[in-house]
Amino acid sequence: MDNKVVIHARFAPNGTVVEISERPEGMDPQVWFNFLAYRAADAYQTLAGGRGVFRLDRASVDALRSESASAAA
């Protein structure tokens, strides 16, 4: 079974994140992207058309979501 997760991000023309998947409830898209960029920069790939993806395994995504909740508290 493949446990890879692809987190998709979409950017506005000015570079701010307008949409990103796997985002913890209540967290701003830009804040989640910044957190992932800081913690998992090596898993990020820029795509054309104002998009990008983080490629991580499910355990890493779950751990990052928990860590981001702790950091926000």
PDB file as gemmi writes it, atoms N, CA and C in Angstrom:
CRYST1    1.000    1.000    1.000  90.00  90.00  90.00 P 1                      
ATOM      1  N   MET A   1       0.843  -1.194   0.000  1.00  0.00           N  
ATOM      2  CA  MET A   1       0.000   0.000   0.000  1.00  0.00           C  
ATOM      3  C   MET A   1       0.875   1.240   0.000  1.00  0.00           C  
ATOM      4  N   ASP A   2       0.543   2.186  -0.857  1.00  0.00           N  
ATOM      5  CA  ASP A   2       1.314   3.420  -0.981  1.00  0.00           C  
ATOM      6  C   ASP A   2       0.770   4.453   0.001  1.00  0.00           C  
ATOM      7  N   ASN A   3       1.632   4.970   0.851  1.00  0.00           N  
ATOM      8  CA  ASN A   3       1.189   5.942   1.839  1.00  0.00           C  
ATOM      9  C   ASN A   3       1.710   7.344   1.540  1.00  0.00           C  
ATOM     10  N   LYS A   4       1.997   7.613   0.270  1.00  0.00           N  
ATOM     11  CA  LYS A   4       2.464   8.940  -0.131  1.00  0.00           C  
ATOM     12  C   LYS A   4       1.304   9.925  -0.179  1.00  0.00           C  
ATOM     13  N   VAL A   5       1.577  11.164   0.240  1.00  0.00           N  
ATOM     14  CA  VAL A   5       0.588  12.235   0.209  1.00  0.00           C  
ATOM     15  C   VAL A   5       1.181  13.370  -0.609  1.00  0.00           C  
ATOM     16  N   VAL A   6       0.385  13.895  -1.517  1.00  0.00           N  
ATOM     17  CA  VAL A   6       0.794  15.055  -2.300  1.00  0.00           C  
ATOM     18  C   VAL A   6      -0.057  16.234  -1.832  1.00  0.00           C  
ATOM     19  N   ILE A   7       0.597  17.220  -1.243  1.00  0.00           N  
ATOM     20  CA  ILE A   7      -0.085  18.419  -0.758  1.00  0.00           C  
ATOM     21  C   ILE A   7       0.024  19.476  -1.857  1.00  0.00           C  
ATOM     22  N   HIS A   8      -1.107  19.844  -2.403  1.00  0.00           N  
ATOM     23  CA  HIS A   8      -1.154  20.804  -3.505  1.00  0.00           C  
ATOM     24  C   HIS A   8      -1.326  22.219  -2.956  1.00  0.00           C  
ATOM     25  N   ALA A   9      -0.562  23.162  -3.517  1.00  0.00           N  
ATOM     26  CA  ALA A   9      -0.694  24.574  -3.159  1.00  0.00           C  
ATOM     27  C   ALA A   9      -0.967  25.378  -4.421  1.00  0.00           C  
ATOM     28  N   ARG A  10      -1.866  26.348  -4.302  1.00  0.00           N  
ATOM     29  CA  ARG A  10      -2.154  27.279  -5.395  1.00  0.00           C  
ATOM     30  C   ARG A  10      -1.844  28.685  -4.920  1.00  0.00           C  
ATOM     31  N   PHE A  11      -1.211  29.466  -5.793  1.00  0.00           N  
ATOM     32  CA  PHE A  11      -0.775  30.807  -5.436  1.00  0.00           C  
ATOM     33  C   PHE A  11      -1.544  31.862  -6.224  1.00  0.00           C  
ATOM     34  N   ALA A  12      -1.746  33.019  -5.601  1.00  0.00           N  
ATOM     35  CA  ALA A  12      -2.304  34.187  -6.284  1.00  0.00           C  
ATOM     36  C   ALA A  12      -1.186  34.814  -7.114  1.00  0.00           C  
ATOM     37  N   PRO A  13      -1.523  35.683  -8.058  1.00  0.00           N  
ATOM     38  CA  PRO A  13      -0.486  36.342  -8.855  1.00  0.00           C  
ATOM     39  C   PRO A  13       0.555  37.094  -8.020  1.00  0.00           C  
ATOM     40  N   ASN A  14       0.181  37.544  -6.830  1.00  0.00           N  
ATOM     41  CA  ASN A  14       1.137  38.268  -5.983  1.00  0.00           C  
ATOM     42  C   ASN A  14       2.011  37.330  -5.131  1.00  0.00           C  
ATOM     43  N   GLY A  15       1.823  36.013  -5.291  1.00  0.00           N  
ATOM     44  CA  GLY A  15       2.662  35.042  -4.587  1.00  0.00           C  
ATOM     45  C   GLY A  15       2.112  34.513  -3.284  1.00  0.00           C  
ATOM     46  N   THR A  16       0.986  35.019  -2.822  1.00  0.00           N  
ATOM     47  CA  THR A  16       0.411  34.494  -1.584  1.00  0.00           C  
ATOM     48  C   THR A  16      -0.326  33.191  -1.875  1.00  0.00           C  
ATOM     49  N   VAL A  17      -0.371  32.336  -0.888  1.00  0.00           N  
ATOM     50  CA  VAL A  17      -1.047  31.038  -1.018  1.00  0.00           C  
ATOM     51  C   VAL A  17      -2.542  31.254  -0.818  1.00  0.00           C  
ATOM     52  N   VAL A  18      -3.334  30.808  -1.776  1.00  0.00           N  
ATOM     53  CA  VAL A  18      -4.781  30.951  -1.673  1.00  0.00           C  
ATOM     54  C   VAL A  18      -5.471  29.630  -1.344  1.00  0.00           C  
ATOM     55  N   GLU A  19      -4.786  28.516  -1.618  1.00  0.00           N  
ATOM     56  CA  GLU A  19      -5.376  27.207  -1.372  1.00  0.00           C  
ATOM     57  C   GLU A  19      -4.249  26.199  -1.170  1.00  0.00           C  
ATOM     58  N   ILE A  20      -4.409  25.339  -0.161  1.00  0.00           N  
ATOM     59  CA  ILE A  20      -3.422  24.288   0.081  1.00  0.00           C  
ATOM     60  C   ILE A  20      -4.118  23.123   0.774  1.00  0.00           C  
ATOM     61  N   SER A  21      -3.818  21.922   0.337  1.00  0.00           N  
ATOM     62  CA  SER A  21      -4.490  20.745   0.898  1.00  0.00           C  
ATOM     63  C   SER A  21      -3.850  20.301   2.214  1.00  0.00           C  
ATOM     64  N   GLU A  22      -4.554  19.415   2.899  1.00  0.00           N  
ATOM     65  CA  GLU A  22      -4.115  18.844   4.188  1.00  0.00           C  
ATOM     66  C   GLU A  22      -3.952  19.909   5.276  1.00  0.00           C  
ATOM     67  N   ARG A  23      -4.563  21.062   5.074  1.00  0.00           N  
ATOM     68  CA  ARG A  23      -4.431  22.173   6.019  1.00  0.00           C  
ATOM     69  C   ARG A  23      -5.241  21.888   7.280  1.00  0.00           C  
ATOM     70  N   PRO A  24      -4.635  22.066   8.449  1.00  0.00           N  
ATOM     71  CA  PRO A  24      -5.393  21.910   9.693  1.00  0.00           C  
ATOM     72  C   PRO A  24      -6.557  22.907   9.736  1.00  0.00           C  
ATOM     73  N   GLU A  25      -7.661  22.469  10.288  1.00  0.00           N  
ATOM     74  CA  GLU A  25      -8.849  23.311  10.348  1.00  0.00           C  
ATOM     75  C   GLU A  25      -8.557  24.619  11.085  1.00  0.00           C  
ATOM     76  N   GLY A  26      -9.000  25.701  10.495  1.00  0.00           N  
ATOM     77  CA  GLY A  26      -8.836  27.008  11.108  1.00  0.00           C  
ATOM     78  C   GLY A  26      -7.500  27.683  10.820  1.00  0.00           C  
ATOM     79  N   MET A  27      -6.604  26.990  10.155  1.00  0.00           N  
ATOM     80  CA  MET A  27      -5.291  27.579   9.869  1.00  0.00           C  
ATOM     81  C   MET A  27      -5.329  28.274   8.507  1.00  0.00           C  
ATOM     82  N   ASP A  28      -4.760  29.453   8.458  1.00  0.00           N  
ATOM     83  CA  ASP A  28      -4.669  30.214   7.222  1.00  0.00           C  
ATOM     84  C   ASP A  28      -3.801  29.466   6.212  1.00  0.00           C  
ATOM     85  N   PRO A  29      -4.181  29.456   4.920  1.00  0.00           N  
ATOM     86  CA  PRO A  29      -3.382  28.745   3.915  1.00  0.00           C  
ATOM     87  C   PRO A  29      -1.918  29.188   3.864  1.00  0.00           C  
ATOM     88  N   GLN A  30      -1.665  30.485   3.973  1.00  0.00           N  
ATOM     89  CA  GLN A  30      -0.292  30.984   3.919  1.00  0.00           C  
ATOM     90  C   GLN A  30       0.514  30.508   5.126  1.00  0.00           C  
ATOM     91  N   VAL A  31      -0.114  30.464   6.287  1.00  0.00           N  
ATOM     92  CA  VAL A  31       0.571  30.012   7.503  1.00  0.00           C  
ATOM     93  C   VAL A  31       0.945  28.536   7.382  1.00  0.00           C  
ATOM     94  N   TRP A  32       0.034  27.713   6.855  1.00  0.00           N  
ATOM     95  CA  TRP A  32       0.307  26.281   6.672  1.00  0.00           C  
ATOM     96  C   TRP A  32       1.436  26.090   5.657  1.00  0.00           C  
ATOM     97  N   PHE A  33       1.391  26.834   4.557  1.00  0.00           N  
ATOM     98  CA  PHE A  33       2.462  26.734   3.567  1.00  0.00           C  
ATOM     99  C   PHE A  33       3.803  27.135   4.185  1.00  0.00           C  
ATOM    100  N   ASN A  34       3.833  28.236   4.911  1.00  0.00           N  
ATOM    101  CA  ASN A  34       5.083  28.687   5.540  1.00  0.00           C  
ATOM    102  C   ASN A  34       5.619  27.636   6.509  1.00  0.00           C  
ATOM    103  N   PHE A  35       4.733  27.018   7.263  1.00  0.00           N  
ATOM    104  CA  PHE A  35       5.140  25.977   8.205  1.00  0.00           C  
ATOM    105  C   PHE A  35       5.748  24.791   7.459  1.00  0.00           C  
ATOM    106  N   LEU A  36       5.072  24.350   6.406  1.00  0.00           N  
ATOM    107  CA  LEU A  36       5.597  23.234   5.615  1.00  0.00           C  
ATOM    108  C   LEU A  36       6.914  23.605   4.937  1.00  0.00           C  
ATOM    109  N   ALA A  37       7.014  24.805   4.422  1.00  0.00           N  
ATOM    110  CA  ALA A  37       8.234  25.246   3.746  1.00  0.00           C  
ATOM    111  C   ALA A  37       9.410  25.264   4.718  1.00  0.00           C  
ATOM    112  N   TYR A  38       9.155  25.585   5.970  1.00  0.00           N  
ATOM    113  CA  TYR A  38      10.203  25.612   6.980  1.00  0.00           C  
ATOM    114  C   TYR A  38      10.596  24.196   7.401  1.00  0.00           C  
ATOM    115  N   ARG A  39       9.597  23.335   7.581  1.00  0.00           N  
ATOM    116  CA  ARG A  39       9.834  21.985   8.114  1.00  0.00           C  
ATOM    117  C   ARG A  39      10.125  20.921   7.048  1.00  0.00           C  
ATOM    118  N   ALA A  40       9.647  21.132   5.819  1.00  0.00           N  
ATOM    119  CA  ALA A  40       9.774  20.092   4.792  1.00  0.00           C  
ATOM    120  C   ALA A  40      10.153  20.685   3.435  1.00  0.00           C  
ATOM    121  N   ALA A  41      11.058  21.635   3.441  1.00  0.00           N  
ATOM    122  CA  ALA A  41      11.447  22.326   2.204  1.00  0.00           C  
ATOM    123  C   ALA A  41      11.975  21.366   1.141  1.00  0.00           C  
ATOM    124  N   ASP A  42      12.670  20.324   1.570  1.00  0.00           N  
ATOM    125  CA  ASP A  42      13.244  19.371   0.617  1.00  0.00           C  
ATOM    126  C   ASP A  42      12.182  18.527  -0.091  1.00  0.00           C  
ATOM    127  N   ALA A  43      10.941  18.565   0.400  1.00  0.00           N  
ATOM    128  CA  ALA A  43       9.858  17.793  -0.208  1.00  0.00           C  
ATOM    129  C   ALA A  43       9.011  18.642  -1.152  1.00  0.00           C  
ATOM    130  N   TYR A  44       9.412  19.898  -1.360  1.00  0.00           N  
ATOM    131  CA  TYR A  44       8.615  20.824  -2.183  1.00  0.00           C  
ATOM    132  C   TYR A  44       9.095  20.855  -3.624  1.00  0.00           C  
ATOM    133  N   GLN A  45       8.129  20.946  -4.531  1.00  0.00           N  
ATOM    134  CA  GLN A  45       8.436  21.094  -5.955  1.00  0.00           C  
ATOM    135  C   GLN A  45       7.551  22.190  -6.528  1.00  0.00           C  
ATOM    136  N   THR A  46       8.176  23.170  -7.182  1.00  0.00           N  
ATOM    137  CA  THR A  46       7.438  24.233  -7.853  1.00  0.00           C  
ATOM    138  C   THR A  46       6.907  23.710  -9.179  1.00  0.00           C  
ATOM    139  N   LEU A  47       5.660  24.047  -9.478  1.00  0.00           N  
ATOM    140  CA  LEU A  47       5.042  23.672 -10.746  1.00  0.00           C  
ATOM    141  C   LEU A  47       4.648  24.938 -11.505  1.00  0.00           C  
ATOM    142  N   ALA A  48       4.321  24.795 -12.759  1.00  0.00           N  
ATOM    143  CA  ALA A  48       3.885  25.921 -13.576  1.00  0.00           C  
ATOM    144  C   ALA A  48       2.479  26.365 -13.177  1.00  0.00           C  
ATOM    145  N   GLY A  49       2.121  27.567 -13.586  1.00  0.00           N  
ATOM    146  CA  GLY A  49       0.752  28.038 -13.395  1.00  0.00           C  
ATOM    147  C   GLY A  49       0.417  28.436 -11.978  1.00  0.00           C  
ATOM    148  N   GLY A  50       1.398  28.865 -11.202  1.00  0.00           N  
ATOM    149  CA  GLY A  50       1.121  29.303  -9.837  1.00  0.00           C  
ATOM    150  C   GLY A  50       0.763  28.173  -8.900  1.00  0.00           C  
ATOM    151  N   ARG A  51       1.421  27.034  -9.079  1.00  0.00           N  
ATOM    152  CA  ARG A  51       1.137  25.871  -8.244  1.00  0.00           C  
ATOM    153  C   ARG A  51       2.434  25.269  -7.724  1.00  0.00           C  
ATOM    154  N   GLY A  52       2.310  24.443  -6.712  1.00  0.00           N  
ATOM    155  CA  GLY A  52       3.434  23.698  -6.176  1.00  0.00           C  
ATOM    156  C   GLY A  52       2.916  22.535  -5.353  1.00  0.00           C  
ATOM    157  N   VAL A  53       3.795  21.571  -5.078  1.00  0.00           N  
ATOM    158  CA  VAL A  53       3.396  20.408  -4.287  1.00  0.00           C  
ATOM    159  C   VAL A  53       4.478  20.026  -3.283  1.00  0.00           C  
ATOM    160  N   PHE A  54       4.033  19.529  -2.162  1.00  0.00           N  
ATOM    161  CA  PHE A  54       4.893  18.858  -1.198  1.00  0.00           C  
ATOM    162  C   PHE A  54       4.583  17.369  -1.331  1.00  0.00           C  
ATOM    163  N   ARG A  55       5.611  16.529  -1.423  1.00  0.00           N  
ATOM    164  CA  ARG A  55       5.424  15.075  -1.504  1.00  0.00           C  
ATOM    165  C   ARG A  55       6.002  14.467  -0.226  1.00  0.00           C  
ATOM    166  N   LEU A  56       5.106  13.958   0.606  1.00  0.00           N  
ATOM    167  CA  LEU A  56       5.487  13.414   1.916  1.00  0.00           C  
ATOM    168  C   LEU A  56       4.750  12.099   2.153  1.00  0.00           C  
ATOM    169  N   ASP A  57       5.201  11.361   3.150  1.00  0.00           N  
ATOM    170  CA  ASP A  57       4.438  10.171   3.528  1.00  0.00           C  
ATOM    171  C   ASP A  57       3.390  10.564   4.568  1.00  0.00           C  
ATOM    172  N   ARG A  58       2.383   9.727   4.713  1.00  0.00           N  
ATOM    173  CA  ARG A  58       1.245  10.022   5.595  1.00  0.00           C  
ATOM    174  C   ARG A  58       1.696  10.286   7.031  1.00  0.00           C  
ATOM    175  N   ALA A  59       2.636   9.515   7.532  1.00  0.00           N  
ATOM    176  CA  ALA A  59       3.102   9.698   8.913  1.00  0.00           C  
ATOM    177  C   ALA A  59       3.723  11.083   9.103  1.00  0.00           C  
ATOM    178  N   SER A  60       4.479  11.538   8.117  1.00  0.00           N  
ATOM    179  CA  SER A  60       5.097  12.868   8.201  1.00  0.00           C  
ATOM    180  C   SER A  60       4.039  13.968   8.184  1.00  0.00           C  
ATOM    181  N   VAL A  61       3.043  13.829   7.326  1.00  0.00           N  
ATOM    182  CA  VAL A  61       1.970  14.829   7.259  1.00  0.00           C  
ATOM    183  C   VAL A  61       1.226  14.890   8.588  1.00  0.00           C  
ATOM    184  N   ASP A  62       0.885  13.734   9.137  1.00  0.00           N  
ATOM    185  CA  ASP A  62       0.186  13.694  10.423  1.00  0.00           C  
ATOM    186  C   ASP A  62       1.029  14.322  11.529  1.00  0.00           C  
ATOM    187  N   ALA A  63       2.325  14.042  11.535  1.00  0.00           N  
ATOM    188  CA  ALA A  63       3.213  14.623  12.540  1.00  0.00           C  
ATOM    189  C   ALA A  63       3.307  16.142  12.378  1.00  0.00           C  
ATOM    190  N   LEU A  64       3.399  16.621  11.153  1.00  0.00           N  
ATOM    191  CA  LEU A  64       3.478  18.057  10.897  1.00  0.00           C  
ATOM    192  C   LEU A  64       2.184  18.757  11.290  1.00  0.00           C  
ATOM    193  N   ARG A  65       1.069  18.119  11.031  1.00  0.00           N  
ATOM    194  CA  ARG A  65      -0.218  18.717  11.443  1.00  0.00           C  
ATOM    195  C   ARG A  65      -0.298  18.838  12.964  1.00  0.00           C  
ATOM    196  N   SER A  66       0.152  17.803  13.674  1.00  0.00           N  
ATOM    197  CA  SER A  66       0.154  17.853  15.137  1.00  0.00           C  
ATOM    198  C   SER A  66       1.109  18.910  15.652  1.00  0.00           C  
ATOM    199  N   GLU A  67       2.287  18.977  15.035  1.00  0.00           N  
ATOM    200  CA  GLU A  67       3.281  19.963  15.441  1.00  0.00           C  
ATOM    201  C   GLU A  67       2.781  21.382  15.192  1.00  0.00           C  
ATOM    202  N   SER A  68       2.092  21.602  14.075  1.00  0.00           N  
ATOM    203  CA  SER A  68       1.600  22.939  13.772  1.00  0.00           C  
ATOM    204  C   SER A  68       0.518  23.350  14.763  1.00  0.00           C  
ATOM    205  N   ALA A  69      -0.291  22.399  15.205  1.00  0.00           N  
ATOM    206  CA  ALA A  69      -1.316  22.701  16.202  1.00  0.00           C  
ATOM    207  C   ALA A  69      -0.685  23.094  17.519  1.00  0.00           C  
ATOM    208  N   SER A  70       0.398  22.404  17.900  1.00  0.00           N  
ATOM    209  CA  SER A  70       1.111  22.734  19.133  1.00  0.00           C  
ATOM    210  C   SER A  70       1.772  24.101  19.036  1.00  0.00           C  
ATOM    211  N   ALA A  71       2.341  24.409  17.864  1.00  0.00           N  
ATOM    212  CA  ALA A  71       3.018  25.687  17.666  1.00  0.00           C  
ATOM    213  C   ALA A  71       2.029  26.849  17.689  1.00  0.00           C  
ATOM    214  N   ALA A  72       0.807  26.601  17.225  1.00  0.00           N  
ATOM    215  CA  ALA A  72      -0.206  27.660  17.179  1.00  0.00           C  
ATOM    216  C   ALA A  72      -0.807  27.932  18.547  1.00  0.00           C  
ATOM    217  N   ALA A  73      -0.712  26.953  19.444  1.00  0.00           N  
ATOM    218  CA  ALA A  73      -1.333  27.097  20.783  1.00  0.00           C  
ATOM    219  C   ALA A  73      -0.522  27.990  21.693  1.00  0.00           C  
TER     220      ALA A  73                                                      
END                                                                             
